[in-house]
Amino acid sequence: MPWRRKRARAEARARRAAERATDYVDSRLPLLEGGRLLRKAFPDHWSFLLGEIALYSFLVLLLSGVWLTLFFHPSMMEVVYHGSYRPLDGVRMSAAYESTLDISFDVRGGLLIRQLHHWAALVFLAAIGLHLLRIFFTGAFRRPREVNWLIGVTLFLLALAEGFAGYSLPDDLLSGTGLRIAQGIMLSIPVVGTYVSMFAFGGEFPGEDIVPRLYGLHILLLPGLLLALVSVHLILVFHLKHTQWAGRGRTRRNAVGKPMFPHFTATSGGLFLMVFGVLTVLSGVAQINPIWAYGPYRPDVVSTGSQPDWYVGFLEGSLRLVPPWETTVAGHTVMWNVLLPAVVLPGLLFAVLYAYPFVERWVTGDREEHHLCDRPRDKPVRTGLGVAAVCCYGVLLAAGGNDIIAYAFEISVNALTWVFRIAFVLLPPIAYMVTKRICLALQDKDRERLTEGEETGEVRQTIAGGYEESHEPLDEERRYVLRSYGYRVEEGRELSAEESER
């Protein structure tokens, strides 16, 4: 039929045109390679969402932060307030504090966006911290992902600096107290501390340059570094493929999960909308950082019961726990009670985080590539160290509010400080030993389940008059998972991980 021949010729011309267009674009852009990337598999597990929550909180921070820059005035020039908040009418304050009040009370939706920005910052840092813990406890930092671990730790460090810079910008009494503490930390650095403080503040505290300088860091340098490192981090996740939990069909050479498009894209997009929605609801119903209640910063006033955001609470606690130690050397006074907790301790913390993957590889001699996640119970030493570190952090975080706790429970703040000092020394090693024993006990339980089966809860009496509990064999999937972690049964005898490998 003529119309069929015409249709076939039209289809052939369309096919050739599509091929030419594809070749043209692919010669200039990675079109075909990008198509393969769209089919990349992403393993599906709730613990993997922590990194995505951090990413989407960061996007909310960028969006809300761009909006806030349109109204914030980063200046410490003294002005007299005559805005909508009548209790502060006629009060002298900095232009930065005045503009923050204007955003909160005079700009439509300003308070909502400001609180959205603050809540997103808290969730961003919390998600990064939990994501790092997940990576640590599952061993996902090992070869070939050591570089990505270093990038993640750097992201956490930059996020801490970014949060502190943004927290200090309103120049209210609470943030000004934090800046005063920061200046004390700078002054505690031997020899160069005075010069560092004078440079940062532009003169004697409080100076006139700290807010404009923090503003430049907060909206330009630190976000740029964060955005660049997040991009590199995601590229490495694509290149190295995602880690996954052991299971049937999952090996060290593949990745089993949802394809990036359309399944993973759809679910991840839904997660972004959920994160955005939850943060917006929090911003509307949960008040945070009410700067108007604190008032403008004055160097001779300290807000009662002032507490920093949680992510620097450990630094506050460490400052409160160290006794007032001083040493005078050649006319220079070294303030150990500030230098040790505020400079040395954070430096050691991040040095350990950066070095840990390489130290563990050196101690264990493990130079193999790992693409399957470890169960924490199967690495009792690493898990014990992680729990000890978390306990240490928890003690410091609680110590940062020792005055509030003492007031609420009507106990001596001095006695409570000594309780926290003792807990800081004794609790981490106790937590390590207890965690290690629990991990070993869970391993023994897994061996028993693999050998004898799962307990059914049914108890029956034997002919001899005793009692025994019945067991049923594990299903094949669970047996496969347990065997993949190094244990199997042969001829009725339990084999260790070393024997299984042989």
PALUMRO-717953 format. One record per residue (C-alpha): x, y, z; chain; residue in one letter. Coordinates in Angstrom, 3 decimals, always signed. Layout:
% residues N
> X_Y_Z_A_a
...
% end
This chain:
% residues 502
> +0.000_+0.000_+0.000_A_m
> +1.365_+3.487_-0.883_A_p
> +0.441_+4.976_+2.498_A_w
> +2.359_+2.200_+4.250_A_r
> +5.452_+2.896_+2.163_A_r
> +5.148_+6.607_+2.944_A_k
> +4.791_+5.814_+6.646_A_r
> +7.858_+3.525_+6.566_A_a
> +9.921_+6.198_+4.780_A_r
> +8.799_+8.823_+7.328_A_a
> +9.756_+6.539_+10.195_A_e
> +13.144_+5.876_+8.613_A_a
> +13.784_+9.604_+8.166_A_r
> +12.752_+10.253_+11.782_A_a
> +15.034_+7.448_+12.989_A_r
> +18.010_+8.818_+11.027_A_r
> +17.316_+12.346_+12.288_A_a
> +17.192_+11.066_+15.887_A_a
> +20.446_+9.166_+15.404_A_e
> +22.170_+12.233_+13.939_A_r
> +20.888_+14.423_+16.778_A_a
> +22.031_+11.869_+19.362_A_t
> +25.482_+11.601_+17.768_A_d
> +25.721_+15.401_+17.595_A_y
> +24.847_+15.882_+21.263_A_v
> +26.890_+12.877_+22.475_A_d
> +29.998_+14.167_+20.709_A_s
> +29.750_+17.332_+22.825_A_r
> +28.040_+16.135_+26.020_A_l
> +28.123_+12.726_+27.835_A_p
> +24.587_+11.883_+26.704_A_l
> +24.878_+8.095_+26.399_A_l
> +27.062_+7.871_+29.488_A_e
> +24.469_+9.907_+31.378_A_g
> +21.799_+7.459_+30.301_A_g
> +23.743_+4.656_+31.945_A_r
> +24.049_+6.723_+35.092_A_l
> +20.279_+7.110_+35.220_A_l
> +20.021_+3.331_+35.618_A_r
> +22.556_+3.221_+38.459_A_k
> +21.252_+1.153_+41.378_A_a
> +20.879_+2.652_+44.851_A_f
> +20.450_+0.171_+47.740_A_p
> +17.341_+0.777_+49.815_A_d
> +17.669_+0.955_+53.625_A_h
> +16.429_+3.491_+56.167_A_w
> +19.928_+4.201_+57.488_A_s
> +20.995_+5.413_+54.033_A_f
> +18.437_+8.245_+54.259_A_l
> +20.508_+10.126_+56.845_A_l
> +22.859_+11.467_+54.189_A_g
> +19.889_+12.495_+52.021_A_e
> +18.289_+14.341_+54.956_A_i
> +21.549_+16.251_+55.413_A_a
> +21.609_+17.106_+51.697_A_l
> +18.020_+18.328_+51.620_A_y
> +18.430_+20.334_+54.822_A_s
> +21.386_+21.996_+53.127_A_f
> +19.188_+22.869_+50.140_A_l
> +16.612_+24.415_+52.492_A_v
> +19.436_+26.384_+54.110_A_l
> +20.552_+27.722_+50.739_A_l
> +17.038_+28.727_+49.685_A_l
> +16.107_+30.401_+52.965_A_s
> +19.563_+31.968_+53.341_A_g
> +19.383_+33.647_+49.919_A_v
> +16.042_+35.161_+50.937_A_w
> +17.386_+36.428_+54.275_A_l
> +20.366_+38.161_+52.633_A_t
> +17.912_+40.525_+50.908_A_l
> +16.897_+42.048_+54.247_A_f
> +19.818_+41.591_+56.660_A_f
> +22.218_+44.501_+57.220_A_h
> +25.618_+43.198_+58.414_A_p
> +26.831_+46.269_+60.250_A_s
> +27.771_+47.050_+63.856_A_m
> +27.000_+50.747_+63.405_A_m
> +24.981_+52.001_+66.351_A_e
> +21.372_+52.999_+65.625_A_v
> +18.256_+53.781_+67.646_A_v
> +15.396_+51.343_+67.179_A_y
> +11.917_+52.642_+66.267_A_h
> +10.386_+49.507_+64.764_A_g
> +7.262_+47.463_+65.438_A_s
> +8.512_+45.774_+68.599_A_y
> +7.519_+48.406_+71.137_A_r
> +9.419_+47.072_+74.219_A_p
> +12.708_+47.967_+72.483_A_l
> +11.564_+51.341_+71.108_A_d
> +14.278_+53.945_+71.584_A_g
> +16.953_+51.412_+72.574_A_v
> +20.426_+51.781_+71.063_A_r
> +21.581_+48.707_+69.151_A_m
> +23.630_+47.628_+66.162_A_s
> +22.236_+47.810_+62.647_A_a
> +22.594_+44.007_+62.423_A_a
> +20.308_+43.513_+65.410_A_y
> +17.849_+46.109_+64.123_A_e
> +17.600_+44.413_+60.721_A_s
> +17.043_+41.057_+62.395_A_t
> +14.169_+42.574_+64.379_A_l
> +12.764_+44.055_+61.169_A_d
> +12.922_+40.630_+59.486_A_i
> +11.088_+39.115_+62.468_A_s
> +8.334_+41.725_+62.852_A_f
> +8.100_+43.954_+59.755_A_d
> +8.866_+41.708_+56.757_A_v
> +5.942_+39.540_+55.679_A_r
> +6.841_+35.915_+56.446_A_g
> +10.210_+37.002_+57.771_A_g
> +9.976_+35.271_+61.137_A_l
> +8.899_+32.026_+59.460_A_l
> +11.858_+32.065_+57.055_A_i
> +14.316_+33.032_+59.784_A_r
> +13.153_+30.176_+61.997_A_q
> +13.121_+27.830_+58.982_A_l
> +16.768_+28.731_+58.376_A_h
> +17.665_+28.063_+62.018_A_h
> +15.795_+24.743_+62.236_A_w
> +17.328_+23.593_+58.939_A_a
> +20.795_+24.371_+60.331_A_a
> +20.152_+22.229_+63.420_A_l
> +18.790_+19.325_+61.358_A_v
> +21.646_+19.663_+58.852_A_f
> +24.303_+19.244_+61.524_A_l
> +22.389_+16.481_+63.303_A_a
> +21.962_+14.550_+60.049_A_a
> +25.669_+14.899_+59.203_A_i
> +26.615_+13.661_+62.675_A_g
> +24.273_+10.659_+62.506_A_l
> +25.408_+9.914_+58.952_A_h
> +29.042_+9.886_+60.097_A_l
> +28.110_+7.531_+62.941_A_l
> +26.362_+5.213_+60.481_A_r
> +29.422_+5.221_+58.240_A_i
> +31.684_+4.536_+61.223_A_f
> +29.719_+1.720_+62.830_A_f
> +29.118_-0.089_+59.514_A_t
> +32.720_+0.244_+58.329_A_g
> +31.737_+2.143_+55.186_A_a
> +34.853_+4.326_+55.564_A_f
> +37.208_+1.511_+54.540_A_r
> +38.908_+1.060_+51.203_A_r
> +38.076_+2.407_+48.654_A_p
> +36.080_+5.107_+50.487_A_r
> +38.748_+6.666_+52.710_A_e
> +38.730_+9.915_+50.697_A_v
> +34.964_+10.209_+51.009_A_n
> +35.287_+9.762_+54.780_A_w
> +37.821_+12.612_+54.886_A_l
> +35.439_+14.772_+52.854_A_i
> +32.566_+13.928_+55.206_A_g
> +34.571_+14.893_+58.300_A_v
> +35.598_+18.134_+56.588_A_t
> +31.951_+18.831_+55.764_A_l
> +31.066_+18.361_+59.427_A_f
> +33.837_+20.752_+60.490_A_l
> +32.782_+23.373_+57.943_A_l
> +29.131_+22.978_+58.969_A_a
> +30.094_+23.659_+62.600_A_l
> +31.912_+26.833_+61.554_A_a
> +29.026_+27.864_+59.302_A_e
> +26.502_+27.320_+62.080_A_g
> +28.499_+29.346_+64.585_A_f
> +28.972_+32.179_+62.083_A_a
> +25.260_+32.362_+61.327_A_g
> +24.330_+32.053_+65.006_A_y
> +26.517_+35.088_+65.794_A_s
> +25.217_+37.425_+63.094_A_l
> +22.106_+38.893_+64.838_A_p
> +24.355_+40.533_+67.480_A_d
> +21.843_+39.872_+70.262_A_d
> +22.830_+39.285_+73.884_A_l
> +22.994_+35.498_+73.484_A_l
> +25.123_+35.446_+70.325_A_s
> +27.301_+38.240_+71.705_A_g
> +28.022_+36.117_+74.768_A_t
> +29.106_+33.334_+72.410_A_g
> +31.417_+35.746_+70.602_A_l
> +32.881_+36.802_+73.930_A_r
> +33.658_+33.137_+74.679_A_i
> +35.194_+32.793_+71.206_A_a
> +37.416_+35.792_+71.929_A_q
> +38.543_+34.193_+75.185_A_g
> +39.448_+31.046_+73.263_A_i
> +41.501_+33.100_+70.809_A_m
> +43.301_+34.847_+73.669_A_l
> +44.202_+31.490_+75.250_A_s
> +46.438_+30.594_+72.298_A_i
> +50.019_+31.175_+73.486_A_p
> +52.043_+34.040_+71.964_A_v
> +49.730_+34.789_+68.997_A_v
> +46.360_+34.810_+70.769_A_g
> +46.196_+38.597_+71.168_A_t
> +47.013_+39.173_+67.500_A_y
> +44.382_+36.650_+66.385_A_v
> +41.735_+38.378_+68.502_A_s
> +42.646_+41.864_+67.298_A_m
> +42.549_+40.699_+63.677_A_f
> +39.188_+38.933_+64.018_A_a
> +37.382_+41.725_+65.845_A_f
> +39.157_+44.648_+64.226_A_g
> +40.406_+46.006_+67.560_A_g
> +39.489_+45.611_+71.183_A_e
> +36.401_+43.492_+71.825_A_f
> +33.707_+43.849_+70.551_A_p
> +35.248_+45.904_+67.759_A_g
> +33.352_+46.853_+64.611_A_e
> +34.432_+44.254_+62.063_A_d
> +33.382_+40.862_+63.451_A_i
> +29.792_+40.839_+62.127_A_v
> +30.712_+41.952_+58.551_A_p
> +33.529_+39.398_+58.473_A_r
> +31.335_+36.607_+59.784_A_l
> +28.706_+37.626_+57.225_A_y
> +31.163_+37.208_+54.362_A_g
> +32.182_+33.802_+55.689_A_l
> +28.583_+32.767_+56.268_A_h
> +27.097_+33.660_+52.881_A_i
> +30.069_+33.202_+50.553_A_l
> +33.204_+31.312_+51.576_A_l
> +31.814_+28.549_+53.807_A_l
> +28.712_+27.806_+51.665_A_p
> +30.918_+27.694_+48.580_A_g
> +33.249_+25.191_+50.213_A_l
> +30.297_+23.142_+51.469_A_l
> +28.665_+23.103_+48.042_A_l
> +31.927_+22.096_+46.351_A_a
> +32.654_+19.291_+48.819_A_l
> +29.062_+18.020_+48.705_A_v
> +29.378_+17.816_+44.912_A_s
> +32.666_+15.898_+45.146_A_v
> +31.142_+13.650_+47.825_A_h
> +28.182_+12.755_+45.590_A_l
> +30.436_+12.187_+42.574_A_i
> +32.508_+9.722_+44.602_A_l
> +29.338_+7.951_+45.779_A_v
> +28.401_+7.496_+42.114_A_f
> +31.888_+6.421_+41.111_A_h
> +32.559_+3.979_+43.956_A_l
> +28.945_+2.692_+44.146_A_k
> +26.921_+2.678_+47.313_A_h
> +27.580_+0.278_+50.179_A_t
> +24.821_-2.228_+50.956_A_q
> +23.803_-4.709_+53.611_A_w
> +24.520_-8.379_+53.078_A_a
> +21.755_-10.436_+51.516_A_g
> +21.011_-12.947_+48.793_A_r
> +22.227_-11.668_+45.448_A_g
> +24.336_-8.921_+47.041_A_r
> +28.076_-9.288_+46.641_A_t
> +31.176_-7.123_+46.778_A_r
> +30.992_-6.677_+43.013_A_r
> +27.422_-5.437_+42.534_A_n
> +24.814_-3.081_+43.973_A_a
> +21.210_-4.189_+44.365_A_v
> +18.548_-1.534_+44.701_A_g
> +16.343_+0.977_+42.943_A_k
> +17.496_+2.503_+39.645_A_p
> +18.248_+6.180_+39.931_A_m
> +15.525_+7.036_+37.423_A_f
> +12.640_+6.911_+37.913_A_p
> +12.359_+4.959_+41.218_A_h
> +15.107_+6.492_+43.342_A_f
> +14.458_+9.975_+41.947_A_t
> +10.775_+9.743_+42.867_A_a
> +11.350_+8.458_+46.412_A_t
> +14.198_+10.882_+47.035_A_s
> +12.124_+13.775_+45.744_A_g
> +9.348_+12.755_+48.120_A_g
> +11.857_+12.735_+50.985_A_l
> +12.942_+16.273_+50.054_A_f
> +9.330_+17.463_+50.198_A_l
> +8.883_+15.731_+53.569_A_m
> +12.023_+17.357_+54.992_A_v
> +10.927_+20.749_+53.678_A_f
> +7.428_+20.250_+55.087_A_g
> +8.547_+19.100_+58.530_A_v
> +11.016_+21.996_+58.821_A_l
> +8.311_+24.451_+57.768_A_t
> +5.860_+23.083_+60.344_A_v
> +8.547_+23.295_+63.030_A_l
> +9.254_+26.880_+62.013_A_s
> +5.589_+27.758_+62.345_A_g
> +4.817_+26.104_+65.695_A_v
> +8.151_+25.787_+67.562_A_a
> +9.806_+29.077_+68.458_A_q
> +13.589_+29.153_+68.239_A_i
> +16.130_+31.877_+69.056_A_n
> +13.742_+34.698_+70.087_A_p
> +16.332_+37.472_+69.862_A_i
> +13.839_+40.137_+70.987_A_w
> +13.642_+38.435_+74.397_A_a
> +17.439_+38.708_+74.865_A_y
> +17.920_+42.285_+73.730_A_g
> +20.931_+43.804_+71.955_A_p
> +24.417_+42.798_+72.975_A_y
> +26.223_+44.822_+75.621_A_r
> +29.749_+43.840_+76.741_A_p
> +28.863_+44.425_+80.407_A_d
> +25.777_+42.149_+80.388_A_v
> +25.478_+38.358_+80.175_A_v
> +22.130_+36.654_+79.555_A_s
> +20.987_+34.403_+82.407_A_t
> +20.938_+30.693_+81.653_A_g
> +22.374_+31.231_+78.173_A_s
> +22.890_+28.033_+76.197_A_q
> +24.432_+27.686_+72.728_A_p
> +23.013_+25.555_+69.935_A_d
> +23.500_+21.860_+70.606_A_w
> +26.355_+21.339_+68.157_A_y
> +28.721_+23.540_+70.193_A_v
> +27.328_+22.418_+73.535_A_g
> +30.210_+19.966_+73.990_A_f
> +32.657_+22.884_+73.781_A_l
> +30.712_+24.772_+76.439_A_e
> +30.719_+21.690_+78.671_A_g
> +34.439_+21.119_+78.309_A_s
> +35.095_+24.737_+79.312_A_l
> +33.024_+24.279_+82.453_A_r
> +34.685_+21.028_+83.525_A_l
> +38.386_+21.925_+83.407_A_v
> +39.688_+23.374_+86.721_A_p
> +41.239_+26.881_+86.718_A_p
> +44.780_+25.829_+85.777_A_w
> +47.312_+28.487_+84.808_A_e
> +51.040_+28.484_+84.082_A_t
> +53.289_+31.528_+83.767_A_t
> +56.296_+31.094_+81.476_A_v
> +58.691_+33.973_+80.710_A_a
> +56.020_+36.509_+81.588_A_g
> +53.337_+34.801_+79.493_A_h
> +50.323_+33.248_+81.215_A_t
> +49.032_+30.033_+79.645_A_v
> +45.344_+29.494_+80.504_A_m
> +45.093_+25.705_+80.450_A_w
> +41.440_+25.819_+81.542_A_n
> +40.597_+27.435_+78.171_A_v
> +43.369_+26.180_+75.894_A_l
> +42.888_+22.470_+76.673_A_l
> +39.085_+22.197_+76.313_A_p
> +38.558_+24.751_+73.542_A_a
> +41.639_+24.340_+71.322_A_v
> +43.419_+21.072_+72.108_A_v
> +40.330_+18.880_+72.627_A_l
> +38.546_+19.818_+69.338_A_p
> +41.869_+19.495_+67.519_A_g
> +42.383_+15.996_+68.904_A_l
> +38.776_+15.060_+68.108_A_l
> +39.058_+15.904_+64.425_A_f
> +42.600_+14.517_+64.188_A_a
> +41.281_+11.154_+65.424_A_v
> +38.353_+11.304_+62.976_A_l
> +40.660_+12.045_+60.043_A_y
> +43.184_+9.367_+60.989_A_a
> +40.897_+6.532_+62.095_A_y
> +40.427_+4.719_+58.722_A_p
> +44.177_+4.546_+58.220_A_f
> +44.901_+3.548_+61.824_A_v
> +42.358_+0.716_+61.677_A_e
> +43.798_-0.507_+58.377_A_r
> +47.298_-0.465_+59.888_A_w
> +46.227_-2.259_+63.089_A_v
> +44.100_-4.936_+61.398_A_t
> +46.214_-5.303_+58.245_A_g
> +42.991_-5.287_+56.209_A_d
> +43.734_-3.861_+52.768_A_r
> +40.812_-5.465_+50.918_A_e
> +38.028_-3.503_+49.248_A_e
> +34.747_-3.521_+51.180_A_h
> +31.347_-2.855_+49.649_A_h
> +29.158_-4.679_+52.194_A_l
> +28.249_-2.982_+55.466_A_c
> +29.491_-4.495_+58.715_A_d
> +27.062_-5.220_+61.490_A_r
> +28.291_-3.329_+64.586_A_p
> +28.195_-6.523_+66.656_A_r
> +30.704_-8.174_+64.322_A_d
> +33.312_-5.463_+65.020_A_k
> +33.228_-5.239_+68.836_A_p
> +36.395_-3.146_+69.222_A_v
> +35.320_-0.515_+66.703_A_r
> +31.782_-0.456_+68.097_A_t
> +33.092_-0.150_+71.658_A_g
> +35.310_+2.772_+70.678_A_l
> +32.405_+4.480_+68.939_A_g
> +30.064_+4.075_+71.912_A_v
> +32.798_+5.343_+74.264_A_a
> +33.224_+8.436_+72.087_A_a
> +29.459_+9.030_+72.039_A_v
> +29.342_+8.738_+75.847_A_c
> +32.228_+11.195_+76.124_A_c
> +30.389_+13.637_+73.878_A_y
> +27.161_+13.132_+75.852_A_g
> +28.885_+13.959_+79.146_A_v
> +30.350_+17.167_+77.702_A_l
> +26.997_+18.136_+76.174_A_l
> +25.198_+17.637_+79.500_A_a
> +27.954_+19.505_+81.359_A_a
> +27.323_+22.504_+79.105_A_g
> +24.035_+22.955_+80.948_A_g
> +25.202_+22.120_+84.456_A_n
> +23.807_+25.369_+85.856_A_d
> +20.375_+24.741_+84.325_A_i
> +20.348_+21.136_+85.566_A_i
> +21.459_+22.196_+89.049_A_a
> +18.744_+24.860_+89.198_A_y
> +16.005_+22.523_+87.915_A_a
> +16.837_+19.701_+90.350_A_f
> +17.921_+21.982_+93.218_A_e
> +21.372_+20.471_+93.640_A_i
> +24.795_+22.009_+94.058_A_s
> +26.346_+23.116_+90.780_A_v
> +29.816_+22.397_+92.207_A_n
> +28.845_+18.842_+93.155_A_a
> +27.276_+18.327_+89.731_A_l
> +30.450_+19.587_+88.050_A_t
> +32.471_+16.971_+89.941_A_w
> +29.976_+14.288_+88.919_A_v
> +30.506_+15.247_+85.281_A_f
> +34.305_+15.299_+85.707_A_r
> +34.287_+11.785_+87.155_A_i
> +31.847_+10.593_+84.479_A_a
> +34.064_+12.050_+81.733_A_f
> +36.981_+9.928_+82.970_A_v
> +35.180_+6.712_+83.957_A_l
> +32.142_+6.433_+81.695_A_l
> +33.932_+6.009_+78.299_A_p
> +36.080_+2.979_+79.339_A_p
> +33.095_+1.404_+81.107_A_i
> +30.962_+1.960_+77.996_A_a
> +33.706_+0.406_+75.850_A_y
> +33.942_-2.749_+77.958_A_m
> +30.169_-3.179_+78.289_A_v
> +29.606_-2.603_+74.559_A_t
> +32.321_-5.066_+73.619_A_k
> +30.837_-7.765_+75.870_A_r
> +27.374_-7.131_+74.430_A_i
> +28.730_-7.465_+70.882_A_c
> +30.464_-10.742_+71.731_A_l
> +27.285_-12.033_+73.397_A_a
> +25.260_-11.138_+70.296_A_l
> +27.793_-12.988_+68.150_A_q
> +27.406_-16.071_+70.359_A_d
> +23.639_-15.755_+70.021_A_k
> +23.915_-15.642_+66.232_A_d
> +26.101_-18.756_+66.244_A_r
> +23.557_-20.511_+68.415_A_e
> +20.700_-19.498_+66.129_A_r
> +22.626_-20.707_+63.106_A_l
> +23.425_-24.033_+64.768_A_t
> +20.232_-24.782_+66.677_A_e
> +17.638_-22.584_+64.981_A_g
> +15.237_-19.937_+66.264_A_e
> +13.479_-20.373_+69.604_A_e
> +9.749_-20.920_+69.138_A_t
> +8.737_-20.155_+72.711_A_g
> +7.177_-23.586_+73.121_A_e
> +8.374_-25.631_+76.116_A_v
> +7.644_-29.344_+76.416_A_r
> +8.381_-31.990_+79.025_A_q
> +10.704_-34.825_+78.157_A_t
> +10.213_-38.484_+79.068_A_i
> +12.859_-38.127_+81.784_A_a
> +10.811_-35.371_+83.416_A_g
> +12.904_-32.429_+82.283_A_g
> +11.919_-29.525_+80.071_A_y
> +13.274_-28.392_+76.736_A_e
> +12.455_-25.599_+74.349_A_e
> +11.722_-26.356_+70.732_A_s
> +13.573_-24.643_+67.891_A_h
> +12.833_-24.189_+64.228_A_e
> +15.451_-23.696_+61.501_A_p
> +16.133_-20.192_+60.261_A_l
> +14.793_-19.342_+56.843_A_d
> +17.272_-19.422_+53.987_A_e
> +17.577_-15.636_+53.712_A_e
> +18.564_-15.205_+57.358_A_r
> +20.930_-18.173_+57.218_A_r
> +22.538_-16.665_+54.130_A_y
> +23.021_-13.309_+55.877_A_v
> +24.589_-14.899_+58.966_A_l
> +26.883_-17.055_+56.857_A_r
> +27.954_-14.033_+54.832_A_s
> +29.306_-12.498_+58.041_A_y
> +31.732_-15.386_+58.529_A_g
> +29.924_-18.324_+60.191_A_y
> +28.524_-21.563_+58.842_A_r
> +27.665_-25.036_+60.050_A_v
> +29.315_-28.154_+58.717_A_e
> +28.697_-31.713_+59.922_A_e
> +26.880_-30.448_+62.991_A_g
> +29.838_-28.355_+64.149_A_r
> +30.047_-24.589_+64.297_A_e
> +32.930_-23.089_+62.361_A_l
> +34.667_-19.837_+63.191_A_s
> +35.127_-17.060_+60.671_A_a
> +38.748_-18.100_+60.038_A_e
> +37.754_-21.719_+59.396_A_e
> +34.944_-20.595_+57.113_A_s
> +37.393_-18.584_+55.006_A_e
> +39.701_-21.583_+54.677_A_r
% end
